Amino acid sequence: MVLSKAVSDTDMSVHSTFASRYVRSSLPRYRMPENSIPKEAAYQIINDELMLDGNPRLNLASFVTTWMEPECDKLIMASINKNYVDMDEYPVTTELQNRCVNMIAHLFHAPLGESETAVGVGTVGSSEAIMLAGLAFKRRWQNKRKAEGKPFDKPNIITGANVQVCWEKFARYFEVELKEVKLREGYYVMDPDQAVEMVDENTICVAAILGSTLNGEFEDVKRINDLLDKKNKETGWDTPIHVDAASGGFIAPFLYPELEWDFRLPWVKSINVSGHKYGLVYAGIGWCIWRNAEDLPDELIFHINYLGADQPTFTLNFSKGSSQVIAQYYQLIRHGFEGYRNIMENCQENAMVLKEGLEKTGRFNIVSKDEGVPLVAFSLKDHSRHDEFEISDMLRRFGWIVPAYTMPADAQHVTVLRVVIREEFSRTLAERLVLDIDKVMYQLDALPSNKLTPPAAAAAALLPAATLVEKDVVVENGVAKKSELEMQKSVTEALKKLALANKTNGVC
C-alpha cells in the first residue's frame, strides 16, 4: 500500500482533451463528481493520464514480470472475477493452488514421501509470505520458551543490512528486534560468521537472502547452516533458518542445481519465493513453503465454514484474485523444468552481454556477481565530474528506467546503478542499452560538471546543508543542480551576502 498524498493544491480538476466531446466542465480531482459521465469519456481521461507512466518493459528497476504469453493473458482475464477465498465455490482454483504448492516444494527438495502433501500457502507476494513465516517462527519460539518456563517477550531475528524493507516491516509490526549484520565495501551480503555469532537464546531465526535486491548475490546458506548446526549442538538451542528466495527461488534450481540452499539443509525450515518475479507471473503472487507440518504451529491456522465448507486458512489477507494462482499453474506446466532452465539461461546470457558491454566502456566497476540473480549492478570508476544519479536521470530521456541508489550501512558511501534482466529483456535490448549508456556518458562529458571546484566546494560548505542561492539553484552537500557558470555565480553572490551579514568593523 502506498500512502496517498494530494499532489497540488492549485489545480483541483482533471482535464482531458478528448473528453470535451462528452464533458463540458472539468472533473474534481480529489472528490467524487456529482454527475455521471459517458464510459468513453471516463476511459479516455484515465488512458490519457496513464500515457505519462513509464513503459513497464523498459522498467529495469523491477524484478516483477511485465510480459506473459497471450494464452495466459486470456486465462487471467477469464478468471479475474473469481475471489480465491471462495474455495467451496471455486474448488478447481483451490486444487490448482495446491498443485503449485507441491510442485514448488518438490523443486526446493522438501522431504516429502510419495503420498505426502506439502505444507505451504499462496500469498499476494513475498512480503506477505515473509510475514507468515516470521509469525510461525515467533509462535514456535514462544511456545517452546513457555514450556521451559523462560521469558518469551524479547524475540529477535538476524538478517543482513541488505534485506528488503518487508523484513523491517515484519520486525516493527510484530514486535521482533531486528539484528542486522552490517555490510562493507566489496562485500554486500550478510557475513555468515558474524550472523551466527549474533545468535542468542532469543533468536527466532536467521534470515538468509537468496538473491540480494542490491546486487543479486546469493548469501551462503550452507555456511550459515553448518555454523548454526555447530552452535545449536553446543548450546542446546534449535535456531532455524528461513530463506528469502523471493528473487532466486526460481533461478537457483535451474541455473545452479548443485547449490545447497534449500530443504536439503536440515536447519532450513521455511522458504518464500515470488511467483511474480522469476516465477514469470504478473504482480500479485508469492509462495511460502514449510519443511514439515510441525514447523507451522497449528494455532495460526484458522478454520472457517461460512463460505460453504470447512476451509483452513493462514493468510494476512482474505479476499484476493484467483488469476495469478491460475497463471502460476499455467507457467509451471507450460514450461516445465526444461523451459524454466532455458529462460533462466537466456536471462543469464543477456546479463553477461550487458556486463561485458559496460566493461568495454572502461567507465564502470561491476558490483554484481556472475552467480546469482541475472542482473548487472555497476558504479562509476570516476566520480569527479558526474554521479550515478545523473546517469539514471539522463537514461530516462531514452525511455530506460534504471535505478540509482546507495548501499546500506556500513557501505552507504557506495552508489550503484542496477539493471534487472527479465525474460522479455532481449539481447538486442541489452546491446541497445549499452549504446544508450555510452551516449549518456558522452552527453554528460560535454556538459559542465555539476560538482563544485575545490575552492567553491570549500566556500559552499559554509552555507547551510541545503541553501537556495538563486531561483532553481540549490547547493546540497557540495553539489549544485545547475550549469557550472550559473552555479558559480549563484554561490559567489550567496557568499557575498553571507560575508556582508557577518562583517565586523575594525582590523581583522
C-alpha positions as CSV (number, residue, x, y, z in Angstrom):
1,M,0.0,0.0,0.0
2,V,1.2,3.5,-0.9
3,L,0.1,6.3,1.4
4,S,-1.8,8.8,-0.8
5,K,-0.9,12.5,-1.0
6,A,-2.5,15.3,-2.9
7,V,-0.1,16.5,-5.5
8,S,-1.2,20.1,-5.9
9,D,-3.5,22.5,-4.1
10,T,-3.7,24.8,-7.1
11,D,-5.3,22.6,-9.7
12,M,-8.0,20.5,-8.2
13,S,-9.6,19.4,-11.5
14,V,-8.8,16.7,-14.1
15,H,-8.9,17.9,-17.8
16,S,-9.0,15.8,-20.9
17,T,-8.7,16.9,-24.5
18,F,-10.8,14.1,-25.9
19,A,-13.4,14.2,-23.2
20,S,-14.5,17.6,-24.4
21,R,-16.9,16.0,-26.9
22,Y,-18.7,14.4,-23.9
23,V,-17.9,16.6,-20.9
24,R,-18.3,20.4,-20.9
25,S,-16.8,21.0,-17.5
26,S,-13.7,19.8,-15.6
27,L,-13.9,16.9,-13.1
28,P,-12.9,17.3,-9.4
29,R,-9.5,15.7,-8.9
30,Y,-9.9,14.6,-5.2
31,R,-13.7,14.3,-4.8
32,M,-16.2,12.1,-6.4
33,P,-18.0,14.0,-9.2
34,E,-21.7,14.8,-8.6
35,N,-22.8,13.5,-12.0
36,S,-22.0,10.5,-14.2
37,I,-20.0,10.8,-17.4
38,P,-20.1,8.6,-20.5
39,K,-17.9,5.4,-20.3
40,E,-15.9,6.6,-23.3
41,A,-15.0,9.8,-21.6
42,A,-14.0,8.0,-18.4
43,Y,-11.8,5.7,-20.3
44,Q,-10.2,8.4,-22.3
45,I,-9.5,10.6,-19.3
46,I,-7.7,7.8,-17.5
47,N,-6.0,6.5,-20.6
48,D,-4.6,9.9,-21.3
49,E,-3.1,10.3,-17.8
50,L,-1.6,6.7,-17.9
51,M,0.4,7.6,-21.0
52,L,2.7,9.5,-18.8
53,D,3.6,6.4,-16.8
54,G,6.9,4.7,-17.8
55,N,6.9,1.7,-20.1
56,P,6.9,-1.5,-17.9
57,R,9.0,-3.4,-20.4
58,L,11.7,-0.8,-20.1
59,N,11.5,-0.6,-16.3
60,L,14.8,-2.2,-15.5
61,A,14.4,-1.4,-11.8
62,S,11.8,-4.0,-11.3
63,F,12.2,-7.7,-10.7
64,V,8.4,-8.2,-11.4
65,T,7.2,-9.9,-14.6
66,T,5.9,-7.4,-17.2
67,W,5.1,-9.8,-20.1
68,M,3.3,-13.1,-20.4
69,E,2.1,-15.2,-23.3
70,P,-1.3,-14.2,-24.8
71,E,-2.8,-17.6,-23.8
72,C,-2.0,-16.9,-20.2
73,D,-3.4,-13.4,-20.5
74,K,-6.7,-15.0,-21.7
75,L,-6.8,-17.3,-18.6
76,I,-6.1,-14.3,-16.4
77,M,-9.0,-12.3,-17.9
78,A,-11.3,-15.3,-17.8
79,S,-10.8,-15.7,-14.0
80,I,-10.3,-12.1,-13.0
81,N,-13.8,-12.1,-11.4
82,K,-13.1,-15.1,-9.1
83,N,-12.4,-14.5,-5.4
84,Y,-9.8,-17.0,-4.4
85,V,-11.0,-17.3,-0.9
86,D,-14.3,-18.8,-2.0
87,M,-12.8,-22.2,-2.1
88,D,-16.0,-24.2,-2.0
89,E,-17.4,-22.2,-4.9
90,Y,-14.2,-22.5,-6.9
91,P,-12.7,-25.9,-6.0
92,V,-10.7,-26.2,-9.2
93,T,-8.8,-23.0,-8.4
94,T,-8.1,-24.3,-4.9
95,E,-6.8,-27.5,-6.4
96,L,-4.5,-25.6,-8.8
97,Q,-3.1,-23.7,-5.9
98,N,-2.4,-27.0,-4.0
99,R,-0.6,-28.4,-7.1
100,C,1.6,-25.3,-7.3
101,V,2.5,-25.6,-3.6
102,N,3.5,-29.2,-4.1
103,M,5.4,-28.5,-7.3
104,I,7.4,-25.7,-5.7
105,A,8.0,-27.8,-2.5
106,H,9.5,-30.6,-4.6
107,L,11.5,-28.1,-6.6
108,F,13.0,-27.0,-3.2
109,H,13.7,-30.6,-2.1
110,A,11.1,-30.7,0.7
111,P,11.4,-34.1,2.5
112,L,8.1,-35.5,1.2
113,G,7.0,-39.1,0.8
114,E,5.3,-40.3,-2.3
115,S,1.8,-39.7,-1.0
116,E,2.7,-36.9,1.4
117,T,1.2,-33.4,0.8
118,A,3.4,-30.3,1.0
119,V,2.8,-27.6,3.6
120,G,2.5,-24.2,2.1
121,V,0.3,-21.2,1.1
122,G,-0.2,-18.9,-1.8
123,T,0.2,-15.2,-0.9
124,V,-0.1,-11.9,-2.7
125,G,3.7,-11.7,-2.8
126,S,6.9,-12.4,-0.8
127,S,6.2,-9.7,1.7
128,E,3.1,-11.5,2.9
129,A,4.9,-14.8,2.8
130,I,7.7,-13.4,5.0
131,M,5.2,-12.1,7.5
132,L,3.6,-15.5,7.7
133,A,7.0,-17.3,8.0
134,G,8.1,-14.9,10.7
135,L,4.9,-15.3,12.7
136,A,5.4,-19.1,12.6
137,F,8.9,-18.8,13.9
138,K,7.9,-16.3,16.6
139,R,5.0,-18.5,17.8
140,R,7.1,-21.7,17.7
141,W,9.8,-20.0,19.8
142,Q,7.3,-18.6,22.2
143,N,5.7,-21.9,22.7
144,K,9.0,-23.6,23.5
145,R,10.0,-20.8,25.9
146,K,6.7,-21.0,27.7
147,A,7.0,-24.8,28.1
148,E,10.5,-24.3,29.6
149,G,9.3,-21.6,31.9
150,K,11.5,-18.9,30.4
151,P,10.8,-15.3,29.3
152,F,9.3,-15.0,25.8
153,D,8.9,-11.3,25.5
154,K,12.2,-10.3,23.6
155,P,12.4,-12.3,20.3
156,N,14.9,-11.2,17.8
157,I,15.8,-12.1,14.2
158,I,19.1,-12.0,12.4
159,T,19.4,-10.5,8.9
160,G,21.9,-8.7,6.8
161,A,21.6,-4.9,6.3
162,N,20.8,-5.8,2.6
163,V,17.4,-7.3,3.4
164,Q,14.3,-5.9,1.6
165,V,12.1,-3.5,3.6
166,C,9.5,-6.2,4.3
167,W,11.8,-7.7,6.9
168,E,11.9,-4.3,8.7
169,K,8.1,-4.1,8.5
170,F,7.7,-7.6,10.0
171,A,10.0,-6.7,12.9
172,R,8.2,-3.4,13.6
173,Y,4.7,-4.7,13.1
174,F,5.1,-7.9,15.1
175,E,7.4,-6.5,17.8
176,V,10.6,-8.5,17.0
177,E,14.0,-7.0,17.4
178,L,15.8,-6.9,14.0
179,K,19.6,-7.5,14.5
180,E,21.4,-6.6,11.3
181,V,24.8,-7.7,10.1
182,K,26.3,-4.6,8.6
183,L,27.8,-4.6,5.1
184,R,31.2,-3.4,4.0
185,E,32.6,-2.1,0.7
186,G,33.2,-5.1,-1.6
187,Y,31.0,-7.4,0.5
188,Y,27.3,-6.6,0.1
189,V,25.6,-9.6,1.7
190,M,25.3,-11.0,5.2
191,D,28.5,-12.4,6.6
192,P,27.6,-16.0,7.9
193,D,30.2,-15.9,10.7
194,Q,29.0,-12.5,12.0
195,A,25.4,-13.6,11.7
196,V,25.7,-16.8,13.7
197,E,27.9,-15.0,16.3
198,M,24.9,-12.7,16.9
199,V,22.5,-15.6,17.5
200,D,21.3,-15.9,21.1
201,E,18.6,-17.8,23.0
202,N,16.0,-15.2,21.9
203,T,16.7,-15.6,18.2
204,I,13.6,-17.0,16.4
205,C,15.5,-17.5,13.1
206,V,18.3,-16.4,10.8
207,A,17.0,-15.0,7.6
208,A,19.2,-15.7,4.6
209,I,18.7,-14.0,1.2
210,L,18.9,-16.0,-2.0
211,G,19.3,-13.1,-4.3
212,S,20.0,-9.7,-2.7
213,T,18.0,-6.8,-4.0
214,L,21.1,-4.7,-4.1
215,N,23.3,-6.7,-6.3
216,G,21.6,-10.1,-6.9
217,E,24.2,-12.1,-4.9
218,F,23.2,-15.3,-3.2
219,E,24.1,-15.5,0.5
220,D,25.9,-18.6,1.7
221,V,23.0,-20.5,3.2
222,K,25.1,-23.7,3.5
223,R,27.7,-21.9,5.5
224,I,25.1,-20.5,7.8
225,N,23.5,-23.9,8.2
226,D,26.8,-25.5,9.1
227,L,27.7,-22.8,11.6
228,L,24.3,-22.9,13.2
229,D,24.4,-26.7,13.4
230,K,27.6,-26.4,15.5
231,K,26.2,-23.6,17.7
232,N,22.9,-25.4,18.3
233,K,24.7,-28.5,19.4
234,E,26.9,-26.5,21.7
235,T,24.1,-24.5,23.3
236,G,21.1,-26.9,23.1
237,W,19.2,-24.3,21.1
238,D,17.4,-25.1,17.8
239,T,17.7,-21.8,16.0
240,P,16.4,-22.3,12.4
241,I,16.9,-20.7,9.0
242,H,14.4,-19.0,6.8
243,V,15.4,-18.5,3.2
244,D,14.1,-15.4,1.5
245,A,14.2,-16.7,-2.1
246,A,11.9,-14.0,-3.5
247,S,14.2,-13.5,-6.4
248,G,16.4,-16.5,-6.5
249,G,14.0,-19.3,-5.8
250,F,13.0,-19.8,-9.4
251,I,16.6,-19.3,-10.6
252,A,18.9,-21.5,-8.4
253,P,17.2,-24.8,-9.1
254,F,17.6,-24.3,-12.9
255,L,21.0,-22.5,-13.2
256,Y,22.7,-23.9,-10.1
257,P,21.2,-27.3,-9.3
258,E,24.1,-28.4,-7.2
259,L,24.0,-25.4,-4.9
260,E,22.7,-26.4,-1.5
261,W,20.5,-23.6,-0.1
262,D,17.0,-25.2,0.3
263,F,15.4,-28.0,2.3
264,R,18.5,-30.2,1.6
265,L,20.0,-28.3,4.6
266,P,18.5,-29.5,7.8
267,W,18.1,-26.1,9.6
268,V,16.2,-24.6,6.7
269,K,12.6,-24.7,8.0
270,S,10.8,-22.4,5.5
271,I,11.3,-20.7,2.2
272,N,9.4,-17.9,0.4
273,V,9.5,-17.2,-3.3
274,S,7.9,-14.6,-5.6
275,G,5.8,-16.2,-8.4
276,H,5.6,-12.7,-9.8
277,K,9.4,-12.4,-10.2
278,Y,11.2,-15.2,-11.9
279,G,8.2,-17.4,-11.4
280,L,7.1,-15.5,-14.6
281,V,3.7,-14.3,-13.4
282,Y,2.3,-10.7,-13.3
283,A,2.4,-8.9,-9.9
284,G,0.3,-10.4,-7.1
285,I,1.5,-13.9,-6.3
286,G,4.0,-15.3,-3.8
287,W,4.5,-18.6,-2.0
288,C,5.6,-19.8,1.4
289,I,6.6,-23.4,1.9
290,W,7.4,-25.1,5.2
291,R,9.7,-28.1,5.6
292,N,7.2,-30.1,7.7
293,A,3.8,-29.6,9.3
294,E,5.3,-29.2,12.7
295,D,7.2,-26.1,11.6
296,L,3.8,-24.3,11.1
297,P,2.1,-24.0,14.5
298,D,-1.5,-25.2,14.2
299,E,-2.9,-22.4,16.3
300,L,-2.0,-20.0,13.4
301,I,-4.3,-21.8,11.1
302,F,-8.0,-20.6,11.1
303,H,-10.9,-22.8,10.1
304,I,-13.9,-21.0,8.6
305,N,-17.2,-22.6,7.3
306,Y,-19.4,-19.6,6.4
307,L,-18.4,-19.8,2.7
308,G,-19.9,-23.3,2.3
309,A,-17.4,-25.8,3.7
310,D,-14.6,-26.1,6.3
311,Q,-11.7,-24.1,5.0
312,P,-8.3,-23.9,6.7
313,T,-6.6,-20.5,6.0
314,F,-3.3,-18.9,7.1
315,T,-3.0,-15.5,5.4
316,L,-2.8,-11.9,6.4
317,N,-5.3,-11.0,3.6
318,F,-8.7,-12.6,3.0
319,S,-10.2,-11.8,-0.4
320,K,-7.8,-11.9,-3.4
321,G,-8.0,-12.6,-7.1
322,S,-7.6,-16.1,-8.5
323,S,-6.0,-15.0,-11.7
324,Q,-2.4,-15.1,-10.5
325,V,-2.7,-18.5,-9.0
326,I,-4.0,-19.9,-12.3
327,A,-1.3,-18.0,-14.2
328,Q,1.3,-19.6,-12.0
329,Y,0.0,-23.1,-12.7
330,Y,0.0,-22.3,-16.4
331,Q,3.6,-21.3,-16.3
332,L,4.7,-24.3,-14.3
333,I,3.0,-26.8,-16.7
334,R,3.7,-24.8,-19.8
335,H,7.4,-24.5,-19.4
336,G,8.3,-27.4,-17.1
337,F,11.8,-27.8,-15.8
338,E,13.3,-27.6,-19.3
339,G,11.5,-24.4,-20.2
340,Y,12.4,-22.6,-16.9
341,R,16.0,-23.6,-17.3
342,N,16.1,-22.3,-20.9
343,I,14.6,-19.0,-19.9
344,M,16.9,-18.5,-16.9
345,E,20.0,-19.4,-19.0
346,N,18.9,-16.9,-21.6
347,C,18.5,-14.2,-18.9
348,Q,22.0,-15.0,-17.6
349,E,23.5,-14.8,-21.1
350,N,21.9,-11.4,-21.7
351,A,23.2,-10.2,-18.3
352,M,26.7,-11.2,-19.5
353,V,26.2,-9.3,-22.7
354,L,25.3,-6.2,-20.8
355,K,28.1,-6.7,-18.3
356,E,30.7,-7.1,-21.0
357,G,29.4,-4.1,-22.9
358,L,29.7,-1.9,-19.7
359,E,33.2,-3.2,-19.0
360,K,34.3,-2.3,-22.5
361,T,33.4,1.3,-21.9
362,G,36.1,1.4,-19.2
363,R,34.0,3.7,-17.1
364,F,32.3,1.3,-14.6
365,N,33.1,-1.2,-11.8
366,I,30.8,-4.2,-11.8
367,V,29.3,-4.7,-8.3
368,S,27.1,-7.8,-9.0
369,K,28.4,-11.4,-9.2
370,D,28.2,-13.8,-12.1
371,E,26.5,-16.3,-9.9
372,G,23.2,-15.0,-8.6
373,V,20.1,-13.3,-10.0
374,P,20.6,-12.3,-13.6
375,L,21.2,-8.6,-13.1
376,V,24.0,-6.2,-13.5
377,A,24.8,-3.7,-10.7
378,F,27.6,-1.2,-11.6
379,S,29.1,2.0,-10.4
380,L,31.3,4.8,-11.9
381,K,35.0,4.5,-11.6
382,D,35.4,8.3,-11.7
383,H,33.1,10.4,-9.6
384,S,35.0,13.7,-10.1
385,R,32.6,15.1,-12.7
386,H,29.3,13.2,-12.5
387,D,27.5,10.6,-10.4
388,E,25.2,7.6,-10.9
389,F,22.0,9.6,-10.2
390,E,22.8,11.9,-13.1
391,I,23.2,8.8,-15.4
392,S,19.9,7.4,-14.1
393,D,18.1,10.7,-14.8
394,M,19.6,11.0,-18.3
395,L,18.7,7.4,-19.3
396,R,15.0,8.3,-18.8
397,R,15.3,10.5,-21.8
398,F,15.8,7.3,-23.8
399,G,12.9,5.6,-22.1
400,W,15.0,3.4,-19.8
401,I,14.2,3.2,-16.1
402,V,17.4,2.3,-14.3
403,P,17.6,3.0,-10.6
404,A,20.5,4.5,-8.8
405,Y,20.8,4.0,-5.0
406,T,23.3,3.9,-2.1
407,M,24.2,0.8,-0.3
408,P,23.1,0.3,3.4
409,A,25.3,0.7,6.4
410,D,28.3,0.4,6.6
411,A,28.7,0.8,2.8
412,Q,26.4,3.8,2.3
413,H,29.2,5.7,0.6
414,V,28.9,3.3,-2.4
415,T,26.4,4.3,-5.1
416,V,25.3,1.9,-7.8
417,L,23.1,1.5,-10.8
418,R,21.2,-1.7,-11.3
419,V,19.7,-3.4,-14.4
420,V,17.4,-6.4,-13.8
421,I,17.4,-8.9,-16.7
422,R,13.9,-10.4,-17.1
423,E,12.6,-12.9,-19.7
424,E,11.4,-10.2,-22.1
425,F,14.7,-8.3,-22.0
426,S,16.4,-9.5,-25.2
427,R,20.0,-9.4,-26.3
428,T,19.1,-6.7,-28.7
429,L,17.8,-4.5,-25.9
430,A,20.9,-5.3,-23.8
431,E,23.1,-4.1,-26.7
432,R,20.8,-1.0,-27.2
433,L,21.1,-0.2,-23.5
434,V,24.9,-0.2,-23.7
435,L,24.8,2.1,-26.7
436,D,22.5,4.5,-24.9
437,I,24.6,4.5,-21.7
438,D,27.6,5.3,-23.9
439,K,25.6,8.2,-25.4
440,V,24.6,9.4,-21.9
441,M,28.2,9.4,-20.8
442,Y,29.3,11.5,-23.8
443,Q,26.5,13.9,-23.2
444,L,27.4,14.3,-19.6
445,D,31.0,14.8,-20.5
446,A,30.0,17.6,-22.9
447,L,28.2,19.4,-20.0
448,P,29.9,21.4,-17.3
449,S,30.4,19.3,-14.2
450,N,27.8,19.7,-11.5
451,K,30.5,19.1,-9.0
452,L,31.9,22.3,-7.4
453,T,35.6,23.0,-7.9
454,P,37.6,22.6,-4.7
455,P,37.6,26.3,-3.8
456,A,33.9,26.6,-4.5
457,A,33.2,23.4,-2.6
458,A,35.0,24.8,0.4
459,A,33.1,28.0,0.1
460,A,29.7,26.2,-0.3
461,A,30.5,24.2,2.9
462,L,30.0,27.5,4.8
463,L,26.4,27.6,3.6
464,P,23.6,25.6,5.3
465,A,23.2,22.0,4.1
466,A,20.6,22.9,1.5
467,T,20.6,26.6,0.5
468,L,18.6,28.2,-2.2
469,V,21.2,30.6,-3.7
470,E,19.2,31.6,-6.8
471,K,15.9,30.7,-8.4
472,D,16.1,27.0,-9.3
473,V,19.6,26.6,-7.8
474,V,20.2,24.5,-4.7
475,V,23.5,23.6,-3.2
476,E,23.3,20.3,-1.3
477,N,26.3,18.8,0.3
478,G,28.6,20.4,-2.2
479,V,26.5,19.6,-5.3
480,A,24.8,22.3,-7.3
481,K,21.8,21.5,-9.5
482,K,22.5,23.8,-12.4
483,S,25.2,24.7,-15.1
484,E,28.6,25.5,-13.8
485,L,28.5,29.1,-14.8
486,E,25.1,29.8,-13.2
487,M,26.1,27.7,-10.2
488,Q,29.4,29.5,-9.6
489,K,27.7,32.9,-10.0
490,S,25.0,32.0,-7.6
491,V,27.3,30.6,-5.0
492,T,29.5,33.7,-5.2
493,E,26.5,36.0,-4.7
494,A,25.3,34.0,-1.8
495,L,28.8,34.0,-0.2
496,K,29.0,37.8,-0.6
497,K,25.7,38.2,1.2
498,L,26.9,35.8,3.9
499,A,30.1,37.8,4.3
500,L,28.4,41.1,4.4
501,A,26.0,39.8,7.0
502,N,28.9,38.6,9.2
503,K,31.2,41.6,8.5
504,T,32.7,43.3,11.6
505,N,34.2,46.8,12.0
506,G,37.9,47.3,12.6
507,V,41.0,45.4,11.6
508,C,40.7,41.6,11.3
